[in-house]
């Protein structure tokens, strides 16, 4: 048993050494793939954090009919608060509306028109799970059913554009990552195929001697894993230099420091091993049949 293990590891290391250039190319392909995937992950985190920060500011402004009394307006305000998707709100009476007008325009409304014509209303904030265009649209419809409502304002165009932008960014991240994974698997597969073709006579002899397909395949699986590990180590080194550089100049906009580097390194190694194994499996499936 020990002799078999020594043979398997020995053969895989020998093959790695014999095909230095293809092995370097496939390992570099994996490292580039892992770097791109890591940056895609960092981009995803930043987009996700930006989405959360931006959507926290989503609000609906509601203006009540001008003929409502203060008590009636408060009842309407509280009724809207009970709508599913409304998280909290702030009641705006006539005096508060006049204060907001003065803040925004630096003018006293009563000095301009002689009285306070501003309607009472409320500002409502959306629950986290309802901060998308369709959900907000349904909340608006529910609010507008109330006959005491004069108008409802919300940033419709901005919300639609932002939702579309986020979806496009996430789609681009997925497509790039998927493409890079395919390229890495392709390079590993081709490298393993080169080794297999160079050793086809040895494989035929092993089959004649009764070696199982599992035993024949194992050195090539191991070599694919070696490519993955080497590629992962290269990507970790690059990411460490990137992390250290941007930490030193305090470029917090990319939020590099918010990432657990040890966790990112372990994920890189795991993905590298997986890509190497998939590449060698693809090569073996087309040559070493069961």
N, C-alpha and C positions, 0 to 999 in steps of 0.2 A: 504493500500500500504506500509506504513512504517513498519507495523507488518510483512509483507512478507519479506521485505528487512532484518529486524532484524533476522527473522527466517533463511533465507538463509545464512547470514554471521555467525550466531550462530552455525548452523549445520556444516558448513565447518570448523570452528575453533575447534568444539568438535571432529570431525573426525580426525583432525590433531593431537589433543592431545591424542586420544585413540590409534592411531597407530604410536606411537612415533618412534619406531625402523625402520619400513618400510619407514616412512616419512623422517627420517634422511638419510637413504640409498639412497632414490630417490633424495633428495636435494643434497647430496654429489655427486651423479652421474651427476647431472646437473652442479654442480660447477666444477667438473673435466672436463666435456665436454666443458664448457665455457673457462676454463683455457687453454685447448689444442687448442681450436679455436682461442683464443686471441694470443697464442704463434705462431700459424700458420699464423695469420694475421701479426704479427711482422716479422716473417720469410719472408713472401711474400713481405713486404715493403723493407726489406734489400736485398732480391734477386732482386727486381725491381730496386732499387737504384744502385746495383752492375752492373746489366745489362746495365743501362743507362751510367754509368761511363765507363764500358768496351767498349761498342759499340761506344762511342764518339771517341775512338782511331782507329776505323776501317779506313783503308786507302788502296788505290790502287797505286802502283808504276808503271809508264809507261816509257819505254825506246824507244826513237825514232831511226830510221835508222841513221847510222853514217854519211851518205852522205848528210844529210839535212843541209841547211844553217841556220843561226840563225833566220833570218826573217821567213823562211818556218816552222821552228820548232815552233815558237811562234804561227803561224796560226794553226798548228796542235793541239797545246796545247789548244788554245781558242775554237777550234771546239769540242774537248772532253768535255770542260767545259759546253757545251750546252746540253750534253746528260742528259736525264731525270734520276734523282737520284744522280747526282753529285752536291754537295753543294758548294764546293770551291776547289781551287787548288793552287799549288805553282810551278812555272816554274823553272827548274833546267838547267842552261846552263853549258858549259864545265868547266868554272872557279868554279862555285858552286859545280859541281860534284867532282872536284879535292879537294875542301875544305872539302867536306863530307868524301872523301876517307882518307884525312889526319887526320881528327877527329877520324875516326873509327880505322885506322891502324897505326896512328902516323908515317906515311911515306909520302913523296912527290912523287906522281905518275910520275912526269917528271924526277925526279932523278933516278927512277927505270928503266923506259923504254926509256927515252930520249925525250918523247913527251907526250901529253895528249890524250890517245885513248878513254877516257870515253865518252859515248854518252850523248846527251842532253835528257831531259825527263821531267816528271812532277809527282808530288804527289797529288792525288785527295782524297778528303774526301766525305763520303757518307751522303746523307740526312737522317734524323732520320727514316722516314717511309720506307726506303729501306735497313735498316741495318739487313738483314737476308740473309742466304746463297743463296736462289733462286734468290732474287732481285740482289744481287751482281754478281751472275753468269751471269744474263742477261746483266748487265752493262758491264762486261768483254767482252762478245760476241760482244756487240755494239762497244766497243773500238777496238777490234781485226779486225773489218771489214775495218778499215783504213789501207791502204797499206803502210803508212809511219811509222807504228808501228813495232818495232823489237821484243819486249817482254813485257808482263804484269805480274807483281808479286802481289800476295795478300796471306794472311794467311788462305788458304782454310781449312786445317785440323783443325786449331784452331777455326775458325768460326763454322764449322760443330759440333765439340765437345762441344763448348760453347752453341750453340742453343739446342743441345740434352740434355745437362746438365740442362739448364733452364726448358725445357719442363718436364723432369723427376721430378725436384724439385716441380714444380707446380702441377703435377699429384699426387705426394705423399701427398702434403698438402691437396688437395681436397679429396683424399681417406680417410685419417686419420680423417679429419673433418666430413665427411659423416658418417663414422663408429661410431664416438663418439656421433653424434646426434642420431643415431639409438639406441645406448645403453642407452642414457639418456631417450629417449622416452619410451623404454622398461621398465625401472625401474619405471618411473612415472605411466605408464599404469598398471603394476602389483600391485603397491601400491593402486591405485584407485580401482582396481578389488577386492582386499582384503576387502576394506571398503564397496564396493557395496555388496559383498557376505555376509558380516556380518550384513548388513541392508536390506536384500532382503525382509524381512517381512514388514518393514516400507515402502519400495517402493511399495509393493503390496497394502498396506492400502491406501497410497496416491493415487494410481491409482483408487481404488474403490471409493474414495471420490471425484474423478473427477479432480485431479490435472493434469495439462498439463505435457507433457514430458519435456518441457523447464524448468518448475518449479522444476521437479524432478532432472534434470541434473545439474542445476545451482550450488548447493553446491559442486559438484564434480569438475565442471569446476573451481570454486574458489579455491578449495584445490590444484588442479594441478598448478594453478597460484601461490599459496603460495609457493609450492615447488620450482617453477621457481625463484621467488623473493629471497627466502632464499639461493638457490644455487648461484644466481647472486651476492648476498651480500658477500658470502664466497669467490667467485672467485675474486671480486673486492678487498677484504681485502688482499688476496694472491698477486694479481697483484700490489697492492700498496706497499706491503713489498718488492716485487721483484724490483719495480721501484725505491723505496727509497734506497735499498741496492746497486744496480748497479749505481745509480746516485752518491752515496757517494764515490764509488771507481773509478768513472769516466771511466766506461767500455764503451767507445763510439763506439766500434766496433759493438755492438748490436743495436745501435741507439735508445736506450730506450727513451732518452730525446726528440727525434724528434716526439714522439707520443703524441697526445693530450689526457691526461689521463681522463679528464672529458668526452670527446667523447667516449673513450673506455669503460668507466663505464656505460654510457647510453646505448651503444650497448649491453653490457653484460646483463643489466636489460631487455632490449627489447627481446633479444634472450632467456633469462631465462623464461620470461613470455610465449613466443611462444612455447618453448619446453614443459613447464608444461601444457599448453593448449592442445597441440597436444597429449601428453601422456594421459591426462584425456579424450580427445575426442576418442582416440583409445579404451580405456577401455569401455567407455559408448556405443560406436557403436556396441560392441559385446555383450552387456547385455541389455541396456535400448533401446528397439526398438521403432521406431516411430509407 
